[in-house]
Amino acid sequence: MKQDPTVPSEARFETRAIHVGQDYRSETGAVVPPIYMTSTFETGNPGNFDYTRSGSPNFRNLQTTLASLENAQHCTVFASGVSAITAIAFGLKAGDTIISEQNIYGCTYRLFERVLRKFDVHIKYVNLANPANYPLIAQIKPALVWLESPTNPLLKILDIKAISDVAHSVGTTVVVDNTFASSLLQKPLDLGADLSLLSTTKYTNGHSDALGGAVCSNSDEWQEKMIFSQKALGLQPSPFDTWLTSRGVKTEVLRMERHCANALDVAQRLEARKGVVSVRYPFLGSHPQYELAKKQMTGGSGMLLADFGHTQDEALAFIRRLRLFTQAESLGGIESLVCHPATMTHASIPRDIRLEAGVTDGLIRFSVGIEHVEDLWTDIENALNA
C-alpha cells in the first residue's frame, strides 16, 4: 500500500482512520473524496483505472485506510464479508485441505460444505481453543488453517500466535476472520496470521447501511490472488458502499469504545442476575480464555452471549419482548441487535453439529450498540420480567 507522506509514520489509529486514504481530491480541494459513480474510465488516465470491476478511486482509498489500520502491506476490498471469504477459498485447488475452527460463521460453514466440497476441497473441523489439538495441523499439513477469534457465536478466543507458529512450521497459511474483534481491538497479522479478513459491514462501517468485505496481508502472492478474485469472480463492491465505509471507519475508535463499555456493563449485570444460566463475554473474568483475550485484544468488543435456561420457543418469546434490541442478523452497528443463532445465523448448520459445537437452542446473541447503557439494561430487565 502507498504510504501517505502527509501523515506522520507514528500516527495512532484514530489519526490514521481519518487522514489515510484521502486521495483523488486535489483537483477541487474537497475535504472528503467524492464518490466515483462510473463503470468505466478513459484509457491512459493517471491512476491507470480501466473498469470499476477491477478498481476504483473509492476502492483504493478504503484499501489504503484498512491496510494502515491492520498494519498490513496490502488490502483488497470486496462486495461483502462472504465475498472476501470466497476470494480466499478460490485460491485453493482440488485436493487441498482446510483445518477450520469448529465454531465458525454459518455462511462460512455453508460455503465450505456446499461449494468447496464439490471441488474436492477437504475440510476438517477442530476445536482450536484446545491446544491439545494443535498437533493435527502438523500432522495433516493443510493448505489453510481457518480461524475466527472471537468466534461466532460462542466468543471463543483462539491463540493466534501459537496456532500460527505450528501452521508455519509445515508451510500452512493462517486466515483469521477479525470481524468480531475489529481492526482496532486486534491485529491478526501482528500476531502471526497471514491473512486478516473483515466483514466491513460490521464494526468497520458501523452504521448498518453498506455491505463490504476486506482481506489484508503482507504477502505479495496472496495479494495477487485477491486482486484476481476481485476482478475475475466479480466480487467487487460498489463505489458508494466503499465511500460509506470510508466515512464510517473514521469514527471506529469512538464507536468501539462505547460498544466495549456497554457490552461489559451489560455482561456483568447479567452474570450477577439471579436465574441467568450463563453469560459469555471475552473480558469477563469467567470467560474460559479471559487471560488470552486480555493479552490478544485491547477490548472485549460489543458481542455477548447469554443463556437464560430457555427452550427455543421461550428464547424467541424473550427476544420479541425487547424494544431497543432489534431482532436481526448482522452486528456491529451503532444500534443494538439481538439474534437467536440456532434459527438465524447458524440455521444452515445441522442441529447435531450445532449442538456439538455448543450452539444450543436457548442461546441468545446480543450485539450491544452505543445507546445509553441504562436504557439497554432496562429493556432487558423488562423483557425478562414480562
C-alpha positions as CSV (number, residue, x, y, z in Angstrom):
1,M,0.0,0.0,0.0
2,K,1.2,3.5,-0.8
3,Q,2.3,5.5,2.3
4,D,0.8,8.9,2.7
5,P,3.7,11.3,3.3
6,T,1.3,13.9,4.9
7,V,0.5,11.5,7.8
8,P,3.3,11.0,10.4
9,S,4.6,7.4,10.4
10,E,3.9,7.3,14.2
11,A,0.3,8.5,13.9
12,R,-2.1,6.5,16.0
13,F,-5.2,4.6,14.9
14,E,-7.6,7.5,15.4
15,T,-5.5,9.8,13.2
16,R,-4.8,7.2,10.5
17,A,-8.5,6.3,10.3
18,I,-9.3,10.0,9.5
19,H,-6.3,11.0,7.4
20,V,-5.0,7.9,5.5
21,G,-6.8,7.1,2.3
22,Q,-7.9,10.5,1.2
23,D,-6.6,10.6,-2.4
24,Y,-8.4,11.9,-5.5
25,R,-9.5,15.3,-4.2
26,S,-6.6,17.6,-5.2
27,E,-8.4,18.9,-8.3
28,T,-11.2,20.5,-6.3
29,G,-9.8,20.9,-2.8
30,A,-12.7,18.7,-1.4
31,V,-12.1,17.8,2.2
32,V,-13.8,14.5,1.6
33,P,-13.0,12.5,-1.6
34,P,-16.1,12.2,-3.9
35,I,-17.9,9.1,-4.9
36,Y,-16.8,7.9,-8.4
37,M,-20.1,6.5,-9.7
38,T,-18.7,5.4,-13.1
39,S,-18.5,2.0,-14.7
40,T,-15.5,2.7,-16.9
41,F,-12.6,5.1,-17.3
42,E,-10.8,6.7,-20.3
43,T,-7.7,4.8,-21.2
44,G,-4.4,6.3,-20.2
45,N,-5.6,8.2,-17.1
46,P,-3.0,8.9,-14.3
47,G,-4.5,6.3,-11.9
48,N,-4.5,3.5,-14.6
49,F,-8.1,2.8,-13.9
50,D,-10.0,1.0,-16.7
51,Y,-13.2,-0.6,-15.4
52,T,-14.8,-0.5,-12.0
53,R,-14.9,-4.2,-11.6
54,S,-11.1,-4.1,-11.4
55,G,-10.6,-0.9,-9.4
56,S,-12.0,2.5,-8.5
57,P,-10.6,5.5,-6.6
58,N,-13.0,4.7,-3.8
59,F,-11.7,1.1,-3.6
60,R,-8.2,2.3,-3.4
61,N,-8.9,4.9,-0.7
62,L,-10.6,2.3,1.6
63,Q,-7.9,-0.3,0.8
64,T,-5.2,2.2,1.8
65,T,-7.0,3.1,5.1
66,L,-7.6,-0.5,6.1
67,A,-4.1,-1.7,5.3
68,S,-2.8,1.1,7.6
69,L,-5.3,0.2,10.4
70,E,-4.5,-3.5,10.2
71,N,-0.7,-2.9,10.0
72,A,-0.7,-4.6,6.6
73,Q,1.2,-4.0,3.3
74,H,-1.9,-4.9,1.2
75,C,-5.7,-4.8,1.3
76,T,-8.3,-5.7,-1.2
77,V,-12.0,-4.8,-0.7
78,F,-14.9,-6.9,-1.7
79,A,-18.7,-6.7,-2.0
80,S,-19.4,-8.4,1.4
81,G,-17.7,-10.5,4.0
82,V,-18.8,-13.6,2.2
83,S,-17.2,-12.3,-0.9
84,A,-14.0,-11.9,1.0
85,I,-14.3,-15.5,2.2
86,T,-15.0,-16.6,-1.4
87,A,-11.9,-14.8,-2.7
88,I,-9.7,-16.7,-0.3
89,A,-11.4,-20.0,-0.8
90,F,-10.9,-19.8,-4.6
91,G,-7.2,-19.5,-4.0
92,L,-7.4,-23.3,-3.2
93,K,-7.2,-26.2,-5.6
94,A,-8.7,-29.7,-5.8
95,G,-7.2,-31.9,-3.1
96,D,-6.4,-29.2,-0.7
97,T,-7.4,-29.4,2.9
98,I,-8.7,-26.7,5.4
99,I,-8.5,-27.2,9.1
100,S,-11.2,-25.0,10.5
101,E,-12.1,-24.0,14.0
102,Q,-15.3,-25.9,14.7
103,N,-17.3,-22.9,15.7
104,I,-17.5,-20.6,12.7
105,Y,-19.9,-18.3,11.0
106,G,-22.8,-20.2,9.5
107,C,-22.3,-18.8,6.0
108,T,-18.6,-19.8,6.1
109,Y,-19.7,-23.3,7.0
110,R,-22.3,-23.3,4.2
111,L,-19.7,-22.2,1.6
112,F,-17.2,-24.9,2.8
113,E,-19.7,-27.7,2.8
114,R,-21.9,-26.9,-0.2
115,V,-19.4,-25.3,-2.5
116,L,-15.8,-26.2,-1.7
117,R,-16.5,-29.9,-1.2
118,K,-17.9,-30.1,-4.7
119,F,-14.5,-29.0,-5.9
120,D,-12.7,-31.7,-3.9
121,V,-11.5,-29.4,-1.1
122,H,-11.5,-31.2,2.2
123,I,-12.5,-29.6,5.5
124,K,-11.7,-30.8,9.0
125,Y,-13.4,-29.1,11.9
126,V,-11.4,-29.0,15.1
127,N,-11.8,-27.3,18.5
128,L,-8.8,-25.0,18.2
129,A,-9.4,-23.4,21.6
130,N,-7.8,-26.6,22.9
131,P,-4.0,-26.7,22.4
132,A,-4.1,-30.5,22.5
133,N,-5.5,-30.3,19.0
134,Y,-2.6,-28.2,17.6
135,P,-0.6,-31.3,16.5
136,L,-3.3,-32.1,14.0
137,I,-2.1,-29.1,12.0
138,A,1.4,-30.5,11.7
139,Q,0.0,-34.0,11.0
140,I,-2.4,-33.0,8.2
141,K,-0.4,-30.1,6.7
142,P,-3.5,-28.3,5.4
143,A,-3.4,-25.6,2.8
144,L,-5.3,-23.3,5.2
145,V,-6.0,-23.0,8.9
146,W,-9.2,-21.1,9.2
147,L,-9.8,-19.2,12.5
148,E,-12.3,-16.8,14.0
149,S,-11.4,-15.0,17.2
150,P,-13.7,-14.2,18.9
151,T,-15.7,-17.0,17.2
152,N,-19.3,-16.6,16.0
153,P,-21.4,-17.0,18.1
154,L,-19.7,-18.7,21.0
155,L,-17.0,-16.0,21.5
156,K,-14.2,-18.5,21.9
157,I,-10.8,-16.8,21.9
158,L,-8.1,-18.7,19.9
159,D,-4.4,-18.3,20.4
160,I,-3.5,-16.8,17.0
161,K,0.3,-16.7,17.7
162,A,0.5,-20.3,18.9
163,I,-1.6,-21.7,16.1
164,S,0.3,-19.6,13.5
165,D,3.6,-20.9,14.8
166,V,2.5,-24.5,14.4
167,A,1.0,-23.8,11.0
168,H,4.0,-22.0,9.6
169,S,6.3,-24.9,10.7
170,V,4.6,-27.0,8.0
171,G,4.1,-24.2,5.4
172,T,0.4,-23.6,6.1
173,T,-1.4,-20.3,5.6
174,V,-3.4,-19.0,8.5
175,V,-6.6,-17.0,8.0
176,V,-8.2,-15.0,10.8
177,D,-11.7,-13.7,10.5
178,N,-11.2,-10.5,12.5
179,T,-14.8,-9.2,12.2
180,F,-15.9,-9.7,15.8
181,A,-12.8,-8.1,17.2
182,S,-12.4,-5.2,14.7
183,S,-9.2,-3.7,13.4
184,L,-9.0,-1.5,16.5
185,L,-9.1,-4.3,19.1
186,Q,-7.0,-7.0,17.4
187,K,-4.2,-7.1,14.8
188,P,-4.0,-10.7,13.5
189,L,-1.0,-10.1,11.2
190,D,1.0,-8.7,14.1
191,L,0.1,-12.0,16.0
192,G,1.4,-14.1,13.1
193,A,-1.5,-14.7,10.9
194,D,-1.1,-14.5,7.1
195,L,-4.5,-13.1,6.2
196,S,-6.9,-10.9,8.2
197,L,-10.4,-11.0,6.9
198,L,-13.1,-8.4,7.8
199,S,-16.8,-8.1,7.1
200,T,-16.5,-4.3,6.8
201,T,-20.4,-4.3,7.0
202,K,-19.9,-4.6,10.8
203,Y,-17.6,-2.6,13.0
204,T,-15.6,-1.0,10.2
205,N,-18.5,0.8,8.7
206,G,-20.6,0.7,11.9
207,H,-23.9,2.1,10.6
208,S,-25.7,-0.9,9.0
209,D,-26.1,0.8,5.7
210,A,-23.4,-0.7,3.4
211,L,-22.2,-4.3,2.7
212,G,-18.5,-4.9,2.3
213,G,-15.5,-7.2,3.0
214,A,-11.7,-6.9,3.0
215,V,-8.7,-9.1,3.1
216,C,-5.4,-7.7,4.5
217,S,-2.0,-9.3,4.2
218,N,1.7,-8.8,3.9
219,S,2.0,-11.4,1.2
220,D,2.5,-10.3,-2.4
221,E,1.4,-13.7,-3.6
222,W,-1.9,-13.6,-1.7
223,Q,-2.5,-10.0,-2.8
224,E,-2.2,-11.1,-6.4
225,K,-4.8,-13.8,-5.7
226,M,-7.1,-11.3,-4.1
227,I,-6.9,-8.9,-7.0
228,F,-7.5,-11.7,-9.4
229,S,-10.6,-12.9,-7.4
230,Q,-12.0,-9.4,-7.2
231,K,-11.9,-9.0,-10.9
232,A,-12.3,-12.5,-12.3
233,L,-15.1,-13.6,-10.0
234,G,-16.9,-10.2,-9.9
235,L,-16.5,-9.8,-6.2
236,Q,-16.0,-6.0,-6.2
237,P,-18.0,-3.7,-4.0
238,S,-19.8,-0.6,-5.2
239,P,-18.1,2.8,-5.1
240,F,-20.9,4.1,-3.0
241,D,-20.6,1.3,-0.4
242,T,-16.8,1.8,-0.2
243,W,-17.3,5.5,0.2
244,L,-19.8,4.9,3.0
245,T,-17.3,2.5,4.7
246,S,-14.5,5.1,4.4
247,R,-16.8,7.5,6.1
248,G,-17.8,5.1,8.8
249,V,-14.3,3.9,9.7
250,K,-13.3,7.5,10.7
251,T,-15.3,7.0,13.9
252,E,-14.4,3.4,14.6
253,V,-12.4,4.3,17.7
254,L,-15.3,6.3,19.3
255,R,-17.8,3.7,18.5
256,M,-15.8,0.7,19.7
257,E,-15.0,2.4,23.0
258,R,-18.7,2.7,23.6
259,H,-19.5,-0.8,22.3
260,C,-16.9,-2.3,24.6
261,A,-18.0,-0.3,27.7
262,N,-21.7,-1.0,27.2
263,A,-21.2,-4.7,26.5
264,L,-19.0,-5.3,29.5
265,D,-21.5,-3.4,31.7
266,V,-24.5,-5.5,30.4
267,A,-22.5,-8.7,30.7
268,Q,-21.6,-8.0,34.3
269,R,-25.2,-7.2,35.3
270,L,-26.5,-10.3,33.6
271,E,-23.9,-12.5,35.3
272,A,-25.0,-11.1,38.7
273,R,-28.7,-11.6,37.9
274,K,-30.5,-14.4,39.6
275,G,-31.7,-17.2,37.3
276,V,-29.3,-16.5,34.4
277,V,-27.6,-19.8,33.5
278,S,-24.5,-18.4,31.8
279,V,-23.0,-15.3,30.2
280,R,-20.0,-15.2,27.9
281,Y,-18.0,-12.1,27.1
282,P,-14.3,-12.1,26.4
283,F,-13.4,-9.5,29.1
284,L,-15.4,-11.2,31.9
285,G,-13.2,-12.9,34.3
286,S,-15.4,-16.0,34.0
287,H,-14.6,-16.4,30.3
288,P,-12.6,-19.6,29.8
289,Q,-10.0,-17.7,27.7
290,Y,-10.1,-14.5,29.7
291,E,-6.3,-14.2,30.1
292,L,-5.7,-14.8,26.4
293,A,-8.4,-12.3,25.4
294,K,-6.7,-9.6,27.6
295,K,-3.3,-10.5,26.0
296,Q,-4.5,-10.6,22.4
297,M,-7.2,-7.9,22.3
298,T,-7.3,-4.3,23.7
299,G,-11.1,-4.5,24.4
300,G,-13.8,-7.1,24.6
301,S,-15.9,-5.8,21.6
302,G,-19.6,-5.4,21.6
303,M,-20.8,-9.0,21.3
304,L,-22.1,-11.1,24.2
305,L,-23.9,-14.4,24.7
306,A,-26.5,-15.3,27.4
307,D,-28.4,-18.4,28.2
308,F,-31.4,-17.8,30.4
309,G,-32.3,-21.5,30.6
310,H,-35.0,-21.0,27.9
311,T,-36.3,-23.5,25.4
312,Q,-36.1,-22.4,21.8
313,D,-39.7,-21.0,22.0
314,E,-39.1,-19.2,25.2
315,A,-35.9,-17.7,23.9
316,L,-37.7,-16.4,20.8
317,A,-40.5,-15.0,23.0
318,F,-38.0,-13.1,25.2
319,I,-36.4,-11.7,22.0
320,R,-39.8,-10.5,20.8
321,R,-40.4,-8.6,24.1
322,L,-37.3,-6.5,23.6
323,R,-37.8,-3.0,22.3
324,L,-34.3,-1.4,21.9
325,F,-32.7,-4.7,20.7
326,T,-34.0,-5.3,17.2
327,Q,-34.2,-8.9,16.2
328,A,-32.0,-9.1,13.2
329,E,-28.9,-10.8,11.8
330,S,-25.7,-8.9,11.5
331,L,-23.9,-6.9,14.2
332,G,-21.5,-4.1,14.8
333,G,-23.9,-1.2,14.0
334,I,-24.5,1.7,16.3
335,E,-27.9,0.2,17.2
336,S,-28.3,-2.8,19.4
337,L,-29.4,-6.1,17.8
338,V,-30.4,-9.5,19.2
339,C,-30.2,-12.8,17.4
340,H,-31.1,-16.4,18.1
341,P,-28.2,-18.2,16.4
342,A,-29.9,-21.6,16.2
343,T,-32.7,-20.3,14.0
344,M,-30.9,-17.4,12.4
345,T,-27.1,-17.0,11.7
346,H,-26.4,-20.7,12.2
347,A,-29.6,-22.3,10.9
348,S,-27.7,-23.7,7.9
349,I,-25.6,-25.9,10.2
350,P,-27.3,-29.3,11.0
351,R,-28.6,-29.3,14.6
352,D,-26.4,-32.2,15.8
353,I,-23.3,-30.3,14.6
354,R,-24.5,-27.1,16.2
355,L,-25.1,-28.7,19.5
356,E,-21.7,-30.5,19.4
357,A,-20.1,-27.1,18.9
358,G,-22.2,-25.6,21.8
359,V,-24.8,-23.6,19.8
360,T,-27.8,-24.6,21.9
361,D,-31.5,-23.8,21.3
362,G,-31.6,-21.4,24.3
363,L,-28.5,-19.4,23.3
364,I,-29.1,-15.6,22.6
365,R,-26.5,-13.4,21.0
366,F,-26.5,-9.6,21.7
367,S,-24.8,-7.0,19.6
368,V,-24.7,-4.2,22.1
369,G,-24.9,-0.8,20.5
370,I,-23.9,2.7,21.6
371,E,-27.2,3.7,23.2
372,H,-27.2,4.7,26.9
373,V,-26.5,1.5,28.8
374,E,-29.2,2.2,31.5
375,D,-31.8,2.2,28.7
376,L,-30.5,-1.1,27.3
377,W,-30.4,-2.7,30.7
378,T,-34.0,-1.6,31.4
379,D,-35.1,-3.1,28.2
380,I,-33.5,-6.5,29.0
381,E,-34.9,-6.4,32.6
382,N,-38.4,-5.6,31.3
383,A,-38.3,-8.5,28.8
384,L,-37.0,-10.9,31.4
385,N,-39.7,-9.9,33.9
386,A,-42.6,-9.9,31.5
